[in-house]
Amino acid sequence: MNAPLWVAAPVVLLTVVATQMDVRTRKISNVITGPALLLGVGTHLVLGGTAGALYALAGALLAGAILLPGWLLKWMGAGDVKLMAAVGAWLGFPQSVYAVLASLIAGGLISFVVAVRRGLLVRALRGAALLVPGLAARIGRSGRQPETSGVYVPFALAILAGSLFALWRPM
């Protein structure tokens, strides 16, 4: 592990709890994401001063901003964005960016496996192929939503995987 224990332990705990919550309820509560974000920034402030707090804020803002379009397009919930921002506060910049990118890759792989296991791969690929034309139709007017497989994949699981990657990735 390349991250210090005071960073790794809260990130693992946060993402495990959020994943359990997401799997059970399909929601990630503000009760865990808000305090986790504040504690991440606060801990970095105490241990690293203003520079530490800025490092944490940059991680939180970038991590959340990268996922924000997914929420705006209704591809994911706001809880996923807030969880990623909280993880970003703990990891800081640039580790938070690695965590987001790894989470997106993990989310794609998880979705692929779920689609294959449920016999929905063709339908899911058709929906993915229609995303770009569907987005173009939605700009400036309300267009028809692209076809989806209708299968819910808890993205917190992907955030857990991406966070673990970022924690153990060589710096």
C-alpha positions, 0 to 999 in steps of 0.5 A: 500500500502506498497511501498512509494508514490514516488515509487508507483506513477511512477510505476503505471503511467509507467505501465498504459502508457505502457499497453495503448501503448502495446494494441494500437500498440503492442510495448512499446517504448524506449522513456518511458522505458529508461528514466523510468529506469534511473529515477528509479536508479537516484531517489534511488541514490539521496534518498539512496546514493550508496546503494539505486542505487545498490538496484535499479540496482539489481532490474532492472537487475534481473527483466530484466534477468528473462524475457530475455529468453522469448525475446530470444525465441521470446515469448515476445518483447524486450519492455516487458523486458525493461519495466520490468527492468524499473519497477524493478529499481523503486521497487528495490530488492527483490520487483522486483522479486515478480513483475516479478513472479506475472507478469508471473502468470498474463500473464498465466491467461490472456492468458488462458482467451483469449484462452477460449474466442476465442475458442482456448484453445485446440490449445494453450494447444497443442502448450504449450505441444510442447514447450519443444520438440520444444526447444530441437529441436532448440538447436544447429540447427534450428528446426520447431517452435512450433504451437501457437494459433496466438493470441497476448496478450499484456504482459504489462497488466500482468506487470501492474498486477504484479507490483500492486501486488508487490506494495501492497504485505506486505514486 
